[in-house]
Amino acid sequence: MLVAPSWSEVGHSECIYSSYRDLISRQSETQQMEVLKEKVEEEEEAERAEQAERAERAKKMMRPMEVRKEDTTRTQEMLRDLERKLSEIEVSIPEKPSTFTKDAIDTSKLPLSYQSNTPKEEHLLQVADNFSRQYSHLCPDRVPLFLYPVNECSVPKFVSTTIRPTLMPYPELYNWDTCAQFVSDFLSAVPLPDPLKPPSYLYSSTTVLKYQEGNCFDFSTLLCSMLLGAGYDAYCVYGYGSQDLCHMDLTREVCPLTVKPKEMVKEEEKAPPKKYAVKPPRDLTSRFEREQEIKRQEGVKAEEEKRLKQGERLAEQESAKTDPLHGLRVHSWVLVLSGKREVPESFFIDPFTARSYSTQDDHFLGIESLWNHKNYWVNMQDCWNCCKDLVFDLGDPVRWEYLLLETDKPLLSLTEEEDDGMNDDDDVENLGKEDEDKSFDMPCSWVEQIEISPEAFETRCPNGKKVIQYKRARLEKWAPYLNNNGLVCRLTTYEDLQCTKILEIKEWFQNRKDMLELKHINKVTGLNIDYFKPGHPQALRAHSYTSMQPEMDRVMEFYETARVDGLIKREETPRTMTEYYQGRPDLLSYRHVNFGPRIKKLSLNSAESNPRPVVLRHSLPTSHPTHVLACQKITERFSRNPAKPADEDVAERVFLLLDERIQLRYHCREDHLTASKREFLWRTEGDSKGNKIIMTPDMCLSFEVEPMEHTKKLLYQYEAMMKLKNEEKLARHQAWESELEVLEILKLREEEEAAHVLTISIYDTKRNEKSKEYREAMERMMLEEHLWQAEAQLDYLAPFLAQLPPGEKLTRWQAVRLKDECLSDFKQRLIDKANLIQARFEKVLPGPWQGRGPQRPQPENGPRAVCSPSQTCEGLIGAGGGCQCLGCPDDRVVLPHTCSLGGRVDGGREGVVGGWMEPYNSS
């Protein structure tokens, strides 16, 4: 076992790794022999080509001089023609692919942790260097480990400290699939400088997010940080991948959006057979012949599919070239182990494409090492069969050698034989020594907190657009609000591998005011299907059509809970219209209307004012030139009403307008095979002379299942016929309203497609103009209020200074006069306040206490003095005595005193409080 800081255990580690070294050396020798053999063959071919070129040059040199002169003249003429032709050709120079280098990064504003290492990080680098040297010594045939590449500031950092587990504040980034899709869409892939070696640098995730570029190691580091923050057991993997995986080539992969989900077939519960049910007729066809015919059809279909797949495979093999670096291309991806977040099975995630793969997939050819934010593990298993035989038990030190002792993975315990075989001499030698703590904790990450702004999260793709080419498909993505029509994704499916013949187009929309979510266009059949989210003005769910013109084949589906009539679907053809309902109080579930030809009205021009007529048989006279029997038939079906008997609950109602008949079919009883039926012959209420026609038995033809239970009289039949007459009028009116609604929806859809109005959230302060104007107005009002408050600070001298001429200095006389005016004004304000207080006291107190201010109980033997305009107070309190009158603004004045209220206060040795004498405490 490798223990990084201790060199004393190298000999013991050699014993442990002796078997591994032999196995690895034999395998590496085999691989080296194969590589050398290929190199030798390539060198031999190159030598043959050079010899052939030298032979051709020698033949040319051996030609006669005359022939060479003629060739020279001809060659000059040919060169002139070739030069003239080449001058007409325009050659487009391809742009140089963008490279993500340190020169393009501004390192001046990076934190101190990016530019230097802490003592603990320096210690970790020494441990990693020691571990790397031991690994190179014990496994000299394996490539060097990817341990401490430099960051953007050219400072070596351990790979585990580059991972910064972060939980993003967006609910969409809580699952692994959405996190992988965000990383794949947000970043642009940059190839490795050397496809056979890992990069010498590994930038921080904050820098990668800022510049939106990175290689496979940058992708994996960012995705692993997000997955660890979300609670997954994720690891960055350094290994080898296929050419398609390393180059992000998906032209051989099927687009996941084109794969139809498997429909769960629900087994219908068969109703128990009835005792007296009629048995179906016996099938006299040969079951053997039927099975043989099915097998033959399946064989023809399988043969056709096999032929198509074989043709595709041959085409792919012709277009695909063998990779000379197969198994040597370095790649990095993410491993998610089972256990946490209810992950049932371990799997790989390719950060370039955001696709998940099984650990047995052929795209992943080998693993050198893997790491997370806590430790680093080296794969000690053989990868001759790719990654199919690898066991991802990181607690097994035989299969995975770890760098630090402090690992959260459980270690395998030693067996009893190994425990007994331990050398007892070591225990004797170490008997008196203290156990040294060889554990070392992983330092904290030097990367700053990973933050994704709402603008960046919404934009996703670099520059707002990204294109991915799949097998027979092309996927385009846009940022929200980038297109005026709200288009965010488009999937174009092709018929051939060269992507020249379009089969269908799917377009996804967001933030549409008309709630349009998906538009499906079939280029072969011309069928268009629009899907809507809840909230459309007409409660549309889906609209299938070939043309937006009226009276064409179309199907409209609705959200039945958002409609009052409970309409679910409406199917329309040039001559028919079928409607399906659910949850209606009248239990209507189906209506089918057969229309007649359009009536031409010269006074009206638009199609909206002249829809297909439903019926004009009674509204227009027979001699009218536009009289047409418009509607031929209206069929309505109803669900079973358990509150009514089956013989009285109508199941189907048919209005034959041309034949002037009404047919009724009732629900069937549970124990019966047939249902009751009734037919009414419609006649006008009067004849040509104006005489009323009386109801006769021949106007109602009926079939009763149980004729002996009840007999319907003529009065009942007449009332039912009159009720059906009103129902017919209502059905005609509802069919007419449905036709008008179709025209209204078509007109509304044309306006919505022409306008392309997008909705903006009230929380989107950048795009919401109303919110922006309101915010600016509020900020302006707050600024004005702040300025007004600053200017309106209390200044007692401002009214008096306004009387003087501005800009002049005050003289002594003006200052004294200004002071006297201020004092007199202040005294007057105090007097006004006292008068107001006295007036309020007089309103509150009863009669004998009025005029005395707030009174208190009088002492039995003490003198008293009442503050009134007619009395006088003489006397002193102490040597320079004083009193206090609560009704007077004067405080502690000398007696006798004239009150400010207009009277005098007489007092002795007690203080006057509110007009009453109370004992005065001189202290």
Secondary structure, 3 states (H helix, E strand, C coil): CCCCCCCCCHHHHHHHHHHHHHHHHHHHHHHHHHHHHHHHHHHHHHHHHHHHHHHHHHHHHCCCHHHHHHHHHHHHHHHHHHHHHHHHCCCCCCCCCCCCCHHHCCCCCCCHHHHCCCHHHHHHHHHHHHHHHHHHHHCCCCCCCCCCCECCCCCECCHHHHCCCCCCCCHHHHCHHHHHHHHHHHCEECCCCCCCCCCCECCCHHHHHHHCEECHHHHHHHHHHHHHHCCCCEEEEEEEECHHHHCCCCCCCCCCCCCCCCCCCCCCCCCCCCCCCCCCCCCCCCHHHHHHHHHHHHHHHHHHHHHHHHHHHHHHHHHCCCCCCCCCCEEEEEEECCCHHHCCCCEEEECCCCEEEECCCCCEEEEEEEECCCCEEEECCCCCCCCCCCCCCCCCCCCEEECCCCCCCCCCCCCHHHHHCCCHHHHHHCCCCCCCCCCCCCCCCCCCCCCCCHHHHHHCCHHHEEEEEECCEEEEEECCCCCCCCEEEEEEEECCCCCCCEEEEEEEECCECCCEEEEEEECCCCCEEEEECCCCCCCEEEEEECCCCCCCCEEEEECHHHCCCCEEEEEECCCEEEEEECCCCCCEEEEEEECCCCCCCCCCCCCCCCCCCCCCCCCCCCCCCCCCCCCCEEEEEECCCCCCCCCCCEEEEEEECCCCEEEEEECCCCCCCCCCEEEEECCCCECCCCCECCCCHHHEEEECCCCCCCCCCHHHHHHHHHHHHHHHHHHHHHHHHHHHHHHHHHHHHHHHHHHCCECCCCCCCCCCHHHHHHHHHHHHHHHHHHHHHHHCCCCCCHHHHCCCCCCCCCCHHHHHHHHHHHHHHHHHHHHHHHHHHHHHHHHHCCHHHCCCCCCCCCCCCCCCCCCECCCCCCCCCCCCCCECCCCCCCCCECCCEECCCCCEECCCCCEEECCEEECCCCC
